Amino acid sequence: FRSSNCSLNGECINGTCFCFFGFSGSGCEVDNCPNHCSDHGTCKEAESGSSCEPVSCHCQDGWTGVDCSRRACGEQCKGPDMICELAAYGDLSEDEKAALRDRKSV
């Protein structure tokens, strides 16, 4: 797959796409850091330092997924809804925390 405009995510030089940071593929069509890591992570190169590995989202503590959009609960998940313990929700408002406490007590 070759794109003459490199999917607007790179620069075409002599028929070859040179992708901007965060994109890969022969036509720069692959977004390695979708949704800007959902504002819960950073788009950066692999920890191994290998230039062959594409960049990806490196999620902040408490977040997971390709785009860091899902809360990471680990051992703290409880019940059929897999609700995280409140400690994992440090960024929630007091009203949101109260709603979770109410929901967990049902």
Secondary structure, DSSP 4 states (H G I P E B T S, - for coil): ---TTGGGSEEEETTEEEEPTTEESTTS-EESSGGGGGGSEEEE--TT--TTSPPEEEEPTTEESTTS-EE--GGGEETTTTEEPGGGGTTS-HHHHHHHHHHHT-
